[in-house]
Amino acid sequence: MRYILSPSVLATDFAVSLPASKSISNRALILRALSGSPAIGHLSDSDDTAVLIRALHGDLRGTIDIGAAGTSMRFLTAYLASFPGADVTLTGSERMLQRPIGILVDSLRRLGADIAYLGAEGFPPLRIRGKRLRGGSQTMAGNVSSQFISALLMVAPTFEEGLELHLSGKVTSIPYIEMTLSMMSSFGVESRWDRASQVIVIPSEAEYKALEQSYAVESDWSGASYWYEIAALSGRTVQLLNLPEKSLQGDARIRDYFHDLGVVTDFSDNDARLRPDPALRRESLSLDLASQPDMAQTFVATCCALGIRFNITGLHTLRIKETDRIAALETELRKLGYVVTDRDNDIMSWDGTRCQPMKQPVIDTYKDHRMALALAPLCLCSAQPLAINNPAVVTKSYPEYWNHLRAFGINIRQE
């Protein structure tokens, strides 16, 4: 399936209700299962969250197929390994079987887990036989996916000896680790994080407590980023409903980054109002997105469309996402006339170099929701309609995205 996008009569002051945060929802589901708490309020309606709900409420003996849900693969690996009586084959999509998980499995094995690879060493599918794990001291590289670290931390209160986690090297995606520890505290588990020595301690006496009322999930700052892009490219004011100014989400920094792209954020009654101000735009930017790697596609696409040169670092995890996002971005933006380059497996840059765009550009999404979400708004500044292949991929994190774009005034027809 293919969508053809072109701007029509755009709303002048548009309000949108964002989806719930997928990152918070998925952590909350694991913490609810570990604590026996009530149902979670305002859960994400994303595919990834639905997969995790089915897994946690299903039979923990047999096969669990999580499809393309990377967070579910990491969180469930740790959860099932520490769940006595679980006997599961954990598998996923073709791309999921190419995404490394060896760092997490090795750590769990050293803590006493019974996990076997059923295919290539270091990759799913996994055969997991759950039991109470010993725990103790453990070392993990700090520059790996924060989901490996969070997966280990969340199950640590079930370990016999607790967990003393040493993070080696530069620690990236710190906001996601902070989110995990803050949410664990809400469910009764206190931790210690010595930033100087990079050691996180979950004491052996730590124990989850059931909440008396449901845990409320924040709206999604990742989803908000696409509306910052739309505001910047369209010049229209956009109001994001129920978006907290004080947030657990590291992606809330997007409001600061987009200030340099000419979008001002005003908060009132827990809503965010995005007000374009082109006079604020910088001619060039240097930015480290190590703590917000999921924002790379949005930021790169917006900068190109606005003619803002950039140098973005901290992108080393993008190669092992739903697709190789660095390569995918370079390929698709070239179709639109932008020559973006990368180096050192960590940096993307654009010096303003242009090439001849395709006459009828068709954007491939690589089974990656963020490729569709971030590149679709470029129809606002395209000389001709923009085609998006496999648009349904957005259901992974933002199922109502296309309906929201239609309401904003973008014409979308199916081909």
C-alpha positions in Angstrom: 0.0 0.0 0.0 1.1 3.6 -0.7 -0.1 7.0 0.5 0.2 10.1 -1.6 0.5 13.2 0.5 0.0 16.8 -0.5 -1.0 19.9 1.6 -4.5 21.2 1.2 -6.1 24.0 3.4 -4.0 23.8 6.5 -5.5 24.5 9.9 -4.4 27.9 11.4 -4.5 26.9 15.0 -4.6 23.1 15.3 -5.0 21.0 18.5 -4.1 17.3 18.7 -4.2 14.6 21.4 -1.0 12.7 21.3 -0.7 9.0 22.0 0.6 7.8 25.4 4.3 7.3 25.8 5.3 3.9 24.5 8.5 4.0 26.6 6.6 4.6 29.8 3.8 2.2 29.0 6.1 -0.7 28.4 8.1 -0.1 31.6 4.8 0.3 33.5 3.5 -3.0 32.3 6.7 -4.9 33.5 6.6 -3.1 36.8 2.9 -3.8 37.2 3.5 -7.5 36.6 6.3 -7.5 39.1 4.4 -5.6 41.8 0.8 -6.9 41.3 -0.5 -3.3 40.9 -3.8 -2.3 39.4 -4.3 -1.7 35.7 -2.2 1.1 34.1 -4.1 4.3 33.1 -3.7 5.9 29.6 -1.7 3.1 28.1 -0.2 3.5 24.6 -2.3 2.0 21.8 0.9 1.2 19.8 1.6 -2.2 18.4 4.7 -2.6 20.6 2.6 -2.1 23.8 -0.1 -4.5 22.5 2.5 -7.2 22.0 3.8 -6.8 25.5 0.3 -6.9 27.0 -0.4 -10.2 25.2 2.8 -11.7 26.3 2.4 -10.8 29.9 -1.2 -12.1 30.0 -0.5 -15.2 28.0 0.9 -18.6 28.8 4.6 -18.4 29.9 5.2 -21.9 28.5 5.5 -22.2 24.7 6.3 -19.7 22.0 6.0 -15.9 22.3 6.4 -14.0 19.0 6.9 -10.3 19.6 7.2 -9.4 15.9 9.2 -6.2 15.4 8.9 -4.9 19.0 12.5 -4.4 20.1 11.6 -3.1 23.6 9.4 -6.1 24.3 12.3 -8.5 23.2 14.7 -6.9 25.7 12.3 -6.5 28.6 10.8 -9.9 28.2 14.2 -11.6 28.0 15.0 -10.4 31.5 11.5 -10.8 32.9 11.1 -14.4 31.7 14.6 -15.4 32.7 13.8 -14.3 36.3 10.2 -15.7 36.4 10.3 -19.1 38.0 8.5 -21.8 36.0 8.6 -19.9 32.6 9.7 -22.1 29.7 9.5 -20.0 26.6 10.8 -19.7 23.1 11.1 -15.9 22.5 11.2 -15.0 18.8 10.2 -12.2 16.4 10.3 -10.8 12.9 13.0 -11.4 10.4 14.6 -8.0 11.3 14.3 -8.8 15.0 16.3 -12.0 14.5 19.1 -9.8 13.1 19.2 -7.4 16.1 21.9 -8.3 18.7 20.9 -9.3 22.2 24.1 -11.0 23.3 25.1 -8.3 25.8 21.9 -8.7 27.8 21.9 -12.5 27.6 25.5 -12.7 28.7 24.7 -10.5 31.7 21.7 -12.5 32.7 23.7 -15.8 32.3 26.3 -14.5 34.7 23.6 -13.8 37.2 22.4 -17.4 36.9 19.9 -17.3 34.0 19.1 -20.3 31.8 19.0 -18.9 28.2 20.0 -20.7 25.0 20.3 -19.4 21.5 18.2 -21.3 19.0 19.8 -19.7 15.9 22.9 -17.5 15.5 24.9 -16.9 18.6 24.0 -13.5 20.1 20.7 -13.1 18.4 17.1 -14.3 18.9 15.3 -16.6 18.9 15.9 -17.6 22.6 14.9 -20.5 24.7 14.4 -19.2 28.2 13.8 -21.3 31.3 12.9 -19.0 34.1 14.0 -19.2 37.7 15.0 -16.9 40.6 18.3 -15.4 39.8 21.3 -15.1 42.1 22.2 -11.5 41.2 25.2 -9.7 42.6 27.8 -7.6 40.9 27.7 -7.1 37.1 29.4 -5.0 34.5 27.8 -3.8 31.3 29.0 -1.4 28.6 27.4 2.0 29.1 27.1 2.8 25.4 24.8 -0.1 24.5 21.1 0.2 24.1 19.6 1.6 27.3 16.9 -1.0 27.0 19.5 -3.7 28.0 20.3 -1.7 31.1 16.6 -1.0 31.9 15.6 -4.6 31.4 18.2 -5.7 33.9 17.4 -3.0 36.5 13.6 -3.7 36.5 14.0 -7.4 37.4 16.8 -6.8 39.9 14.5 -6.6 43.0 13.7 -10.3 42.4 17.4 -11.3 42.6 18.6 -13.1 45.8 21.5 -10.8 46.2 20.2 -7.6 44.5 22.2 -6.0 41.8 25.4 -3.8 41.7 25.6 -2.7 38.1 28.8 -1.2 36.9 28.5 0.8 33.6 31.8 0.9 31.7 32.8 3.6 29.3 30.6 6.5 28.2 27.0 6.1 29.3 24.5 7.1 26.6 20.7 7.4 26.6 20.9 8.4 30.3 17.3 9.8 30.3 15.9 6.3 29.7 17.9 4.9 32.6 16.7 7.8 34.8 13.1 7.1 33.6 13.4 3.4 34.6 14.8 4.2 38.1 12.2 6.9 38.7 9.4 4.6 37.8 10.8 1.8 39.9 10.7 4.2 42.8 7.0 4.9 42.1 6.5 1.1 42.6 8.4 1.0 45.9 12.0 0.2 44.9 14.7 2.7 45.8 18.1 2.6 44.1 21.5 4.3 44.3 23.3 5.7 41.3 26.8 7.0 41.8 27.4 9.1 38.7 31.1 9.4 39.4 31.8 5.7 39.5 28.9 4.8 37.2 27.5 2.2 39.6 23.8 1.6 40.1 22.8 -0.4 43.2 19.5 -2.2 43.7 19.8 -3.5 47.3 18.9 -7.1 48.1 16.1 -6.0 50.4 14.4 -4.0 47.7 10.9 -5.2 47.0 8.1 -3.9 44.8 4.9 -2.8 46.4 1.4 -2.9 44.8 0.1 0.6 44.0 -3.3 1.5 45.5 -4.4 3.1 42.3 -3.6 2.9 38.6 -0.3 4.4 37.3 -1.0 7.2 34.8 1.2 7.2 31.7 2.3 10.6 30.2 1.6 11.6 26.6 4.4 10.9 24.2 7.1 13.5 23.6 8.4 11.3 20.7 5.1 11.8 19.0 5.2 15.5 19.8 8.4 15.8 17.8 6.6 15.3 14.5 4.3 18.2 15.3 7.3 20.4 16.1 8.5 19.5 12.6 5.1 20.3 11.1 4.9 23.6 12.9 8.4 24.5 11.7 7.6 23.6 8.1 4.1 24.9 7.8 4.4 28.1 9.9 1.1 27.1 11.7 0.5 27.1 15.4 -0.1 23.7 16.9 -1.4 22.9 20.4 -0.5 19.5 21.9 -3.0 18.5 24.6 -2.0 16.9 27.9 1.7 17.1 27.2 3.6 17.6 30.5 6.3 20.3 30.8 7.9 18.3 33.6 8.4 14.9 32.1 10.2 11.6 32.7 11.0 11.4 28.9 14.3 12.5 27.6 12.7 13.3 24.3 11.2 16.4 26.0 14.5 18.1 25.1 13.1 18.3 21.6 11.5 21.6 22.6 14.9 23.1 23.2 16.4 21.8 20.0 13.5 23.1 17.9 13.8 26.6 19.4 16.9 26.9 17.2 14.7 25.8 14.3 12.2 28.6 14.9 9.6 27.0 17.1 8.7 28.4 20.6 7.0 26.3 23.2 4.5 27.9 25.6 2.9 25.7 28.4 -0.5 26.3 29.9 -2.7 23.9 31.9 -0.5 21.0 31.0 -0.9 21.7 27.2 2.0 22.8 25.0 1.5 25.4 22.3 4.0 25.4 19.5 4.4 28.9 18.0 6.6 29.3 14.9 9.0 32.1 14.9 11.3 31.9 11.8 13.5 34.8 13.1 14.9 32.4 15.7 16.2 29.9 13.1 20.0 29.3 13.1 21.9 28.9 9.8 23.8 25.9 11.1 23.7 23.6 14.1 25.9 21.1 16.0 24.1 18.7 18.3 24.7 15.6 20.3 21.7 13.3 20.3 23.2 10.5 22.3 20.4 10.9 24.9 17.7 11.3 22.3 18.7 9.0 19.3 15.1 8.4 18.3 14.8 12.1 17.4 17.5 11.9 14.7 15.2 11.3 11.8 12.9 14.2 12.7 15.7 16.6 13.3 17.6 15.7 10.1 14.5 15.9 7.9 13.5 19.3 9.4 16.9 20.8 9.0 17.2 19.7 5.4 13.8 21.1 4.5 14.6 24.5 6.2 18.1 24.7 4.6 19.9 24.5 8.0 23.3 22.9 7.9 24.0 20.4 10.7 26.5 18.1 12.3 24.8 15.6 14.6 26.7 13.2 16.9 25.8 10.4 19.3 24.0 8.2 16.6 25.9 4.9 17.0 22.8 3.0 18.1 20.9 3.9 14.9 22.5 1.1 12.9 20.7 -1.6 14.9 17.2 -0.1 15.2 14.2 -1.3 13.1 16.5 -0.6 10.2 19.9 1.0 9.7 18.4 4.4 10.2 21.5 6.3 9.1 21.7 4.5 5.7 17.9 4.8 5.3 17.9 8.5 5.9 20.7 9.2 3.4 19.0 7.1 0.7 15.5 8.6 1.2 16.6 12.2 1.5 18.6 12.0 -1.6 15.4 11.2 -3.4 14.2 14.7 -2.3 17.5 16.4 -3.3 19.4 16.4 0.0 22.9 14.9 0.1 23.4 13.9 3.8 26.6 12.1 4.8 27.8 10.1 7.7 31.2 9.2 9.3 32.7 7.2 12.1 29.4 5.2 12.5 28.2 8.0 14.9 27.9 11.3 13.0 25.5 12.6 10.3 26.1 16.0 8.6 24.8 18.2 5.8 26.7 21.1 4.4 23.9 22.3 2.2 24.8 20.1 -0.8 21.8 19.4 -3.1 21.2 16.9 -5.9 18.5 16.6 -8.5 15.4 15.3 -6.7 13.2 12.5 -8.1 10.4 13.8 -10.3 7.9 11.7 -8.4 9.5 10.9 -5.1 8.5 7.7 -3.3 9.7 7.3 0.2 10.5 3.7 1.4 9.9 3.2 5.2 12.0 0.0 5.7 9.4 -1.4 8.2 10.5 1.5 10.5 7.7 3.6 11.9 10.0 6.6 12.5 10.9 6.8 8.8 7.3 7.3 7.9 6.5 9.6 10.8 9.5 11.9 10.3 9.6 12.1 6.5 5.8 12.5 5.8 5.8 16.2 6.9 8.2 17.0 4.1 5.2 17.0 1.8 4.6 20.5 3.2 7.6 21.8 1.3 7.7 19.5 -1.7 7.0 20.9 -5.1 4.9 17.8 -5.9 2.9 15.2 -3.9 5.0 12.9 -1.8 4.4 9.1 -1.8 5.0 7.0 1.3 5.3 3.2 1.0 3.9 0.9 3.7 2.3 3.8 5.7 0.7 1.3 8.1 4.1 1.0 9.8 3.2 4.0 12.0 0.9 1.7 14.1 4.1 0.6 15.9 4.0 3.8 18.0 1.4 6.3 16.6 -1.7 4.5 15.1 -3.7 7.7 14.6 -1.0 9.7 12.8 -2.5 9.7 9.4 -5.9 10.7 10.7 -4.3 13.6 12.6 -2.5 14.7 9.5 -5.8 14.7 7.5 -7.4 16.8 10.3 -4.6 19.3 10.1 -5.2 19.7 6.4 -2.9 17.3 4.5 -4.6 15.5 1.7 -3.9 11.8 1.8 -5.0 9.4 -0.8 -4.3 5.7 -1.1 -2.7 4.2 -4.2 
